[in-house]
Amino acid sequence: MNHDRAPALADCAHLPRTIALIGKYQSPDIAESIRVLAKYLHERGITVLIEEETARHVVSQLTLGSWASGSFAWLGAHSDMAIVVGGDGTMLNAARQLARYRVPLVGVNQGRLGFMTDIARNDMLTCMDDLLDGKFVPETRMLLDAEIFRGGRSVVSNLALNDVVVDKGATGRMIEFELSIDGEFIYHLRSDGLIVSTPTGSTAYSLSANGPILHPQVSAIALVPLCPHALSNRPILVGDRNEVEIRIVYATDSRSHFDGQVTVDLRNDDRVRIRRSEYSICLLHPPGHSYFAMLREKLHWSERPKEH
């Protein structure tokens, strides 16, 4: 598999001339942040573009002037960088849409500190100064490429930054599936489903299912069973070059989810094949960003005891 298209750190960190703004849809609190950002960036000599759904649902609430807007594909072709205003869910959607265009992403969180959107709204403009002065720290994150095969034919494909989940759907009955890695049979399992997670997704759904936390620099994929019938079925880590396949043996309402945002119904004998994507995402963090400090805050880990 070719991973050469993953953006180099130097590519992520170049100074932008054109910046796209992407906001959480149907959120009135986002509109003012978008307006302030657009005005600030314009005054700094930056060309500002706005994602079309953001413009339709958010920006229209305010008088912003005639900022150019367009689709994610258009933004990807014309932007040096994208600033995502909202939360981690908004970032996940933007990452899947822009991955193939190698556009670095910056996250501004409107509420609490996010796992990926790590700039607080109150610090937004101060951080923009550091961003435009080239002080942000780049970090590359892997994505998953998932494809669903039915009757030997590919019917759906999608990307995921967090995880690909196969589960039982709305019914109360467990599903039965077979797990294979690189064509080798691993096990037959009855459970509520299986989470296939990237390091980024290890602090999302996988974490709540007792999966391991993976540092973003770890090149691995986590396989985390959901409520397995056999308690001996534990989370497994495989390499990022392994191909994972899940074959539905029996289920009445099983589904596959991509980042919890895109859902596809599955049938018996469907196969979900998952591998590392040839695309990666570059996240830009403010100076002083620490992954472990973020974990301490988000997961409420105890702080170091004070010295007496």
Secondary structure, DSSP 8 states (H G I E B T S, - for coil): ---TTS--HHHHTS--SEEEEEE-TT-HHHHHHHHHHHHHHHHTT-EEEEEHHHHHHTGGGS-----EEE-HHHHHHH-SEEEEEE-HHHHHHHHHHHGGGT--EEEEESSS--SS--EEGGGHHHHHHHHHTT--EEEEEEEEEEEEEETTEEEEEEEESSEEEEE-TTSSS-EEEEEEETTEEEEEEEESEEEEE-TGGGGTHHHHTT-----TT--EEEEEEES-SSTT---EEEETT--EEEEEEE-SS-EEEETTTEEEE--TT-EEEEEEEEEEEEEEE-TT--HHHHHHHHHT--------
